[in-house]
Amino acid sequence: MDNTKPVDSTTKTIREIEKILQTLLQSQEKGDIESFSNCFFHASSVVHIGTDVDEYFTSWRDYLHWIDDFLISRKGHEINAQNTRIRLNEEQNTAWYSQLIDTCYETKGEITRIEGFRHTGVIIKTNNGWKIVQSHVSAPLITES
């Protein structure tokens, strides 16, 4: 007798979105621009806001141009996500997410580990699956003790 419960559509959708977010992080660890690119909607309406003041991109083309070099420099840095929260609209065709990310980054030739980057965004259901249309990464304030 099979006692497994059927997966409802909301749970299935949440799992699909979680998979996209996991692919996004894994592609950054590997420096895999193709897998990274597949997570995003490729249009002029995409918005990505990074941690630096000059990291404000309002089209896929601009973001791709910048991220290609960035991914190569990040290759091999472990990224861990926690506290991922995903919410769906009633029609289950748009979702917004938030998560905390622990990772390393390099600035001025030095590698620094930071825990608690905030990553938030909006993801939509397209004919080609779920795609990110807006994302924002912010770094926690680090105080010297």
C-alpha positions as YAML, in Angstrom:
chain: A
units: angstrom
residues:
- id: 1
  name: MET
  ca: [0.00, 0.00, 0.00]
- id: 2
  name: ASP
  ca: [1.36, 3.43, -0.99]
- id: 3
  name: ASN
  ca: [0.99, 5.90, 1.90]
- id: 4
  name: THR
  ca: [2.64, 8.84, 0.16]
- id: 5
  name: LYS
  ca: [0.53, 11.94, -0.04]
- id: 6
  name: PRO
  ca: [0.04, 13.59, -3.42]
- id: 7
  name: VAL
  ca: [1.97, 16.83, -3.88]
- id: 8
  name: ASP
  ca: [-0.37, 19.79, -4.27]
- id: 9
  name: SER
  ca: [0.24, 22.36, -7.00]
- id: 10
  name: THR
  ca: [1.56, 25.01, -4.58]
- id: 11
  name: THR
  ca: [4.15, 22.63, -3.14]
- id: 12
  name: LYS
  ca: [5.18, 21.57, -6.64]
- id: 13
  name: THR
  ca: [5.53, 25.19, -7.74]
- id: 14
  name: ILE
  ca: [7.58, 26.11, -4.66]
- id: 15
  name: ARG
  ca: [9.92, 23.18, -5.39]
- id: 16
  name: GLU
  ca: [10.36, 24.34, -9.00]
- id: 17
  name: ILE
  ca: [11.30, 27.84, -7.80]
- id: 18
  name: GLU
  ca: [13.66, 26.45, -5.15]
- id: 19
  name: LYS
  ca: [15.39, 24.49, -7.90]
- id: 20
  name: ILE
  ca: [15.91, 27.68, -9.95]
- id: 21
  name: LEU
  ca: [17.36, 29.47, -6.93]
- id: 22
  name: GLN
  ca: [19.67, 26.52, -6.19]
- id: 23
  name: THR
  ca: [20.80, 26.46, -9.83]
- id: 24
  name: LEU
  ca: [21.51, 30.18, -9.59]
- id: 25
  name: LEU
  ca: [23.86, 29.66, -6.63]
- id: 26
  name: GLN
  ca: [25.51, 26.53, -8.02]
- id: 27
  name: SER
  ca: [26.20, 28.24, -11.33]
- id: 28
  name: GLN
  ca: [27.97, 31.03, -9.46]
- id: 29
  name: GLU
  ca: [30.12, 28.52, -7.57]
- id: 30
  name: LYS
  ca: [31.10, 26.84, -10.85]
- id: 31
  name: GLY
  ca: [31.45, 30.04, -12.88]
- id: 32
  name: ASP
  ca: [28.86, 28.60, -15.29]
- id: 33
  name: ILE
  ca: [27.44, 31.55, -17.23]
- id: 34
  name: GLU
  ca: [25.06, 29.39, -19.30]
- id: 35
  name: SER
  ca: [23.31, 27.86, -16.26]
- id: 36
  name: PHE
  ca: [23.28, 31.25, -14.56]
- id: 37
  name: SER
  ca: [21.79, 32.87, -17.66]
- id: 38
  name: ASN
  ca: [19.04, 30.22, -17.87]
- id: 39
  name: CYS
  ca: [17.71, 31.39, -14.49]
- id: 40
  name: PHE
  ca: [16.84, 34.84, -15.85]
- id: 41
  name: PHE
  ca: [14.24, 36.32, -18.16]
- id: 42
  name: HIS
  ca: [16.13, 37.87, -21.07]
- id: 43
  name: ALA
  ca: [14.45, 41.19, -21.67]
- id: 44
  name: SER
  ca: [14.99, 44.88, -21.26]
- id: 45
  name: SER
  ca: [12.65, 44.79, -18.25]
- id: 46
  name: VAL
  ca: [15.02, 42.76, -16.03]
- id: 47
  name: VAL
  ca: [16.36, 44.66, -13.02]
- id: 48
  name: HIS
  ca: [19.34, 43.59, -10.93]
- id: 49
  name: ILE
  ca: [20.71, 45.62, -8.06]
- id: 50
  name: GLY
  ca: [24.00, 44.51, -6.55]
- id: 51
  name: THR
  ca: [25.88, 45.63, -3.48]
- id: 52
  name: ASP
  ca: [27.94, 48.43, -5.05]
- id: 53
  name: VAL
  ca: [26.48, 51.74, -6.20]
- id: 54
  name: ASP
  ca: [27.47, 51.04, -9.82]
- id: 55
  name: GLU
  ca: [25.77, 47.61, -9.80]
- id: 56
  name: TYR
  ca: [22.36, 48.77, -11.00]
- id: 57
  name: PHE
  ca: [21.29, 47.07, -14.22]
- id: 58
  name: THR
  ca: [17.99, 47.72, -15.97]
- id: 59
  name: SER
  ca: [18.31, 45.28, -18.86]
- id: 60
  name: TRP
  ca: [19.40, 41.71, -19.32]
- id: 61
  name: ARG
  ca: [22.10, 42.71, -21.83]
- id: 62
  name: ASP
  ca: [23.77, 45.16, -19.40]
- id: 63
  name: TYR
  ca: [23.61, 42.68, -16.54]
- id: 64
  name: LEU
  ca: [24.99, 39.82, -18.67]
- id: 65
  name: HIS
  ca: [27.91, 41.96, -19.83]
- id: 66
  name: TRP
  ca: [28.87, 42.67, -16.21]
- id: 67
  name: ILE
  ca: [28.11, 39.25, -14.70]
- id: 68
  name: ASP
  ca: [30.21, 37.26, -17.17]
- id: 69
  name: ASP
  ca: [33.48, 38.66, -15.77]
- id: 70
  name: PHE
  ca: [32.14, 38.52, -12.23]
- id: 71
  name: LEU
  ca: [31.27, 34.80, -12.44]
- id: 72
  name: ILE
  ca: [34.75, 33.90, -13.64]
- id: 73
  name: SER
  ca: [36.29, 35.70, -10.66]
- id: 74
  name: ARG
  ca: [33.89, 33.98, -8.21]
- id: 75
  name: LYS
  ca: [34.47, 30.47, -9.50]
- id: 76
  name: GLY
  ca: [35.23, 28.09, -6.65]
- id: 77
  name: HIS
  ca: [33.76, 30.20, -3.85]
- id: 78
  name: GLU
  ca: [31.21, 28.21, -1.85]
- id: 79
  name: ILE
  ca: [27.76, 29.75, -1.49]
- id: 80
  name: ASN
  ca: [25.25, 28.62, 1.09]
- id: 81
  name: ALA
  ca: [21.64, 29.77, 1.27]
- id: 82
  name: GLN
  ca: [19.44, 29.67, 4.30]
- id: 83
  name: ASN
  ca: [16.05, 30.96, 5.42]
- id: 84
  name: THR
  ca: [14.74, 30.93, 1.85]
- id: 85
  name: ARG
  ca: [11.15, 32.16, 1.73]
- id: 86
  name: ILE
  ca: [8.99, 32.02, -1.36]
- id: 87
  name: ARG
  ca: [5.55, 33.53, -1.72]
- id: 88
  name: LEU
  ca: [3.20, 33.06, -4.68]
- id: 89
  name: ASN
  ca: [0.46, 35.24, -6.05]
- id: 90
  name: GLU
  ca: [-3.01, 33.74, -6.23]
- id: 91
  name: GLU
  ca: [-2.64, 32.72, -9.90]
- id: 92
  name: GLN
  ca: [0.70, 31.02, -9.11]
- id: 93
  name: ASN
  ca: [2.46, 32.71, -12.03]
- id: 94
  name: THR
  ca: [4.52, 35.23, -10.04]
- id: 95
  name: ALA
  ca: [6.58, 34.70, -6.92]
- id: 96
  name: TRP
  ca: [8.83, 36.79, -4.73]
- id: 97
  name: TYR
  ca: [11.63, 35.33, -2.68]
- id: 98
  name: SER
  ca: [14.12, 36.23, 0.00]
- id: 99
  name: GLN
  ca: [17.06, 34.34, 1.39]
- id: 100
  name: LEU
  ca: [20.24, 34.81, 3.36]
- id: 101
  name: ILE
  ca: [23.47, 33.86, 1.63]
- id: 102
  name: ASP
  ca: [26.88, 33.11, 3.13]
- id: 103
  name: THR
  ca: [29.76, 33.40, 0.69]
- id: 104
  name: CYS
  ca: [33.13, 34.87, -0.09]
- id: 105
  name: TYR
  ca: [33.77, 37.83, -2.30]
- id: 106
  name: GLU
  ca: [36.90, 39.45, -3.56]
- id: 107
  name: THR
  ca: [37.56, 43.15, -3.43]
- id: 108
  name: LYS
  ca: [40.85, 44.92, -3.96]
- id: 109
  name: GLY
  ca: [42.58, 41.57, -4.30]
- id: 110
  name: GLU
  ca: [41.47, 40.25, -0.92]
- id: 111
  name: ILE
  ca: [39.00, 37.41, -0.32]
- id: 112
  name: THR
  ca: [36.55, 38.02, 2.49]
- id: 113
  name: ARG
  ca: [33.89, 35.68, 3.88]
- id: 114
  name: ILE
  ca: [30.60, 37.36, 4.70]
- id: 115
  name: GLU
  ca: [27.57, 35.75, 6.18]
- id: 116
  name: GLY
  ca: [24.07, 37.08, 5.80]
- id: 117
  name: PHE
  ca: [24.00, 38.65, 2.35]
- id: 118
  name: ARG
  ca: [20.34, 39.30, 1.61]
- id: 119
  name: HIS
  ca: [19.12, 38.13, -1.77]
- id: 120
  name: THR
  ca: [15.59, 39.04, -2.81]
- id: 121
  name: GLY
  ca: [13.76, 38.99, -6.09]
- id: 122
  name: VAL
  ca: [10.77, 38.42, -8.27]
- id: 123
  name: ILE
  ca: [10.37, 35.38, -10.49]
- id: 124
  name: ILE
  ca: [7.70, 34.77, -13.13]
- id: 125
  name: LYS
  ca: [6.37, 31.70, -14.87]
- id: 126
  name: THR
  ca: [7.12, 31.82, -18.60]
- id: 127
  name: ASN
  ca: [6.68, 29.40, -21.49]
- id: 128
  name: ASN
  ca: [10.28, 28.31, -20.72]
- id: 129
  name: GLY
  ca: [9.76, 27.76, -16.99]
- id: 130
  name: TRP
  ca: [10.34, 30.05, -14.03]
- id: 131
  name: LYS
  ca: [12.63, 33.03, -14.71]
- id: 132
  name: ILE
  ca: [13.98, 35.79, -12.47]
- id: 133
  name: VAL
  ca: [12.93, 39.29, -13.59]
- id: 134
  name: GLN
  ca: [14.25, 41.25, -10.64]
- id: 135
  name: SER
  ca: [16.89, 40.54, -8.03]
- id: 136
  name: HIS
  ca: [18.64, 42.50, -5.34]
- id: 137
  name: VAL
  ca: [21.66, 41.58, -3.25]
- id: 138
  name: SER
  ca: [22.61, 43.60, -0.19]
- id: 139
  name: ALA
  ca: [25.48, 43.09, 2.20]
- id: 140
  name: PRO
  ca: [25.12, 43.18, 5.96]
- id: 141
  name: LEU
  ca: [26.70, 46.02, 7.84]
- id: 142
  name: ILE
  ca: [29.98, 44.81, 9.32]
- id: 143
  name: THR
  ca: [31.12, 46.54, 12.46]
- id: 144
  name: GLU
  ca: [34.57, 46.32, 13.95]
- id: 145
  name: SER
  ca: [34.59, 44.93, 17.49]
...
